[in-house]
């Protein structure tokens, strides 16, 4: 790369030129002037293909040819060297340093933040021998992370975050110093899925569910692998968790014997119930109505709702049903006063979900559900915003 074009732009800097966001024109021009005096060449003859400039002027010491300008002032020398290599990096989009640590530090300082160089500096000590950051994949990063703990693990994760941020920058990507794909955030150390990686099919199913069921699947699968019920390298699916023999073994496990204090035994039983409930699509499993009249009424309505929704009972409908069953009330016993009182008892977040569930039952009117099975006066709640009507786009 020759510096003549950039030198000429220093004389009449264009405010729209992105390079001046990183280097001031006067500073760059001064650095080029020093380089011409050291080399004895005019600017238009200065030609350094990366990483030739960095190798000719190493950061560790001042070469003899530069001592006439800097003497023994290593700090001043490094500042000059930094300006030149920053300009070269910004102009060429190449690795101008010749080693990935200095190269990534330069990119991190330029495009992320000055403090982001710290985790990059320690990254070589955390990678397996012979591995460079550009070789990293998410699978490899997870494997490395599993062998770390404490400060080294935190540093490794911070370094991955810097690499991912650099992945958004065109210049940084062109250097070839980054992984081919973003690594993405790693699971939290206390997540069950971190300790027991879900098989592909089970994870695909799990990711499509709501958070309560996701939590249940994560912990139950971890218990299953720790207890030897499922092999860690198995290609288990959600159906495999529900096989009669497997599920019976899961129900008979004392998780305290596996060393768990949190979640406790009661929560584990709730997790198993969620899995079993989802397996039957949220529809009561028994084909016989319960003896209690309020429970029998919910049993009938749940089956109608499931039929209306392709055999699955919507999760948002379970909230009202849960509170009504706790109060031993059938759907027809639910009044606007009950809905208002129940919402007032709940926290703000819970009340919001409860209102959403109530609106679901309001919307069942006229859908084919037996009106005698529904709350006769609805919930009494009023939507803050009316639903938008579909408007046909004008023909152009």
Secondary structure, DSSP 8 states (H G I E B T S, - for coil): -BSHHHHHHHHT--TT-GGGGTS-HHHHHHHHHHHHHHHT--GGG-B--TTHHHHHS-SSS--GGGHHHHTT-HHHHHHHHHHHHHHHHHHH-S--SSSHHHHHHHHHHHHT-GGGHHHHHHHHHHS-TT--GGG--HHHHHHHHHT--HHHHHHHHHHHHHHHHHTT-HHHHHTT-S-SS-------TT-HHHHS---HHHHHHHHTS-HHHHHHHHHHHHHHHHTTSS-TT----HHHHTSHHHHHHHHT--GGGGT--SS-HHHHHHHHHHHHHHHTTTS-S-SS--SSHHHHHHHHHHHHHHHHTTT---GGGHHHHHHHHHTT--GGG--HHHHHHHHHHS-HHHHHHHHHHHHHHHTTTTTTS-GGGS-TT------SS-----------
